[in-house]
Amino acid sequence: MHYEALRSLCLYFPAVTEDIKWEHDLCFSIAGKMFCVARLEAPFTFSLKVTEEEFEELISSPAIKPAPYLARYKWVLIEDANVLDLTRLTHLVRQSYELIKGKLAKKDLKAAGLL
């Protein structure tokens, strides 16, 4: 997966916004809560939230590490997207979106047009 494919996938989900944070990271959010963060500068890397069960499995790969500052919340940093097939990457991005969406308050879901 490359930058444009990740961007297209993230923007496919309802009520997603994108903005640049920390001068070089493109953040995809739902109701102001990030679910995916992609580095704009080379090398292309991105972070997302995963389940507790998948966290340990994923970080056992040399190309996937606990995300700096967010690992305690089960976020991973994917340094080489080629280690995972497109189906798995799509699943992980969708799952991250759903995990963050699932934690939103009903008022935030309603404000985002998701209720």
C-alpha positions as CSV (number, residue, x, y, z in Angstrom):
1,M,0.0,0.0,0.0
2,H,1.3,3.5,-0.8
3,Y,0.3,6.9,0.4
4,E,-2.5,7.6,-2.1
5,A,-4.1,4.2,-1.6
6,L,-4.1,4.7,2.1
7,R,-5.6,8.2,1.7
8,S,-8.3,6.9,-0.6
9,L,-9.2,4.1,1.8
10,C,-9.4,6.3,4.9
11,L,-11.5,8.9,3.1
12,Y,-13.9,6.2,1.9
13,F,-15.3,5.8,5.4
14,P,-18.2,8.1,6.5
15,A,-17.5,11.4,8.3
16,V,-13.7,11.2,8.0
17,T,-11.7,14.4,8.0
18,E,-8.1,14.9,7.2
19,D,-5.6,17.4,8.5
20,I,-1.9,17.9,8.9
21,K,-0.5,17.7,12.5
22,W,3.0,18.1,13.8
23,E,4.0,19.7,10.4
24,H,4.6,16.4,8.6
25,D,1.8,13.9,9.5
26,L,-1.5,13.5,7.7
27,C,-4.1,12.5,10.2
28,F,-7.4,10.9,9.4
29,S,-10.1,11.4,12.1
30,I,-13.7,10.8,12.9
31,A,-15.4,13.3,15.1
32,G,-12.0,14.8,15.9
33,K,-10.5,11.5,17.0
34,M,-7.6,10.1,15.0
35,F,-7.8,6.6,13.6
36,C,-4.8,6.7,11.2
37,V,-1.7,8.8,10.9
38,A,0.5,8.8,7.8
39,R,3.9,10.4,7.5
40,L,4.1,12.8,4.6
41,E,7.9,12.7,4.3
42,A,9.9,9.7,3.1
43,P,10.0,7.0,4.1
44,F,6.2,6.3,4.0
45,T,5.0,5.0,7.3
46,F,1.7,5.0,9.0
47,S,0.1,4.3,12.4
48,L,-3.2,2.9,13.4
49,K,-5.1,1.4,16.3
50,V,-5.4,-2.4,16.5
51,T,-7.0,-4.9,18.9
52,E,-5.1,-6.1,21.9
53,E,-4.9,-9.6,20.4
54,E,-3.4,-8.3,17.1
55,F,-1.0,-5.9,18.8
56,E,1.5,-8.6,20.0
57,E,1.2,-10.5,16.7
58,L,1.8,-7.5,14.6
59,I,4.8,-6.1,16.5
60,S,6.5,-9.4,16.2
61,S,7.2,-8.4,12.6
62,P,10.5,-6.5,12.1
63,A,8.6,-4.0,9.9
64,I,5.9,-3.2,12.5
65,K,6.6,-1.5,15.8
66,P,4.7,-0.1,18.7
67,A,3.7,3.4,17.8
68,P,5.6,6.1,19.7
69,Y,3.5,7.8,22.3
70,L,0.5,5.6,21.4
71,A,1.6,2.0,22.0
72,R,-0.1,1.9,25.4
73,Y,-3.4,2.4,23.5
74,K,-2.5,-0.5,21.1
75,W,-1.4,1.6,18.2
76,V,1.2,0.2,15.8
77,L,3.6,1.9,13.4
78,I,3.8,0.2,10.1
79,E,7.2,1.0,8.6
80,D,6.9,-1.3,5.6
81,A,3.3,-1.9,4.3
82,N,4.6,-4.6,1.9
83,V,4.9,-7.1,4.8
84,L,1.1,-7.3,4.9
85,D,-1.2,-8.1,2.0
86,L,-3.7,-5.6,0.8
87,T,-6.7,-7.5,2.3
88,R,-5.0,-7.5,5.8
89,L,-4.1,-3.8,5.5
90,T,-7.6,-2.9,4.5
91,H,-8.9,-4.9,7.4
92,L,-6.6,-3.1,9.8
93,V,-7.5,0.4,8.6
94,R,-11.3,-0.4,8.7
95,Q,-10.9,-1.9,12.1
96,S,-9.0,1.1,13.4
97,Y,-11.8,3.3,12.1
98,E,-14.4,1.1,13.8
99,L,-12.5,0.9,17.1
100,I,-12.3,4.7,17.4
101,K,-15.9,5.2,16.2
102,G,-17.0,2.7,18.8
103,K,-15.6,4.8,21.6
104,L,-17.3,8.0,20.5
105,A,-20.2,9.4,22.6
106,K,-23.6,9.4,21.0
107,K,-23.6,13.2,20.7
108,D,-20.4,13.1,18.8
109,L,-21.7,10.4,16.5
110,K,-24.9,12.4,15.9
111,A,-22.9,15.6,15.2
112,A,-20.8,13.7,12.7
113,G,-24.0,12.4,11.0
114,L,-23.4,8.8,11.9
115,L,-26.7,8.4,13.9
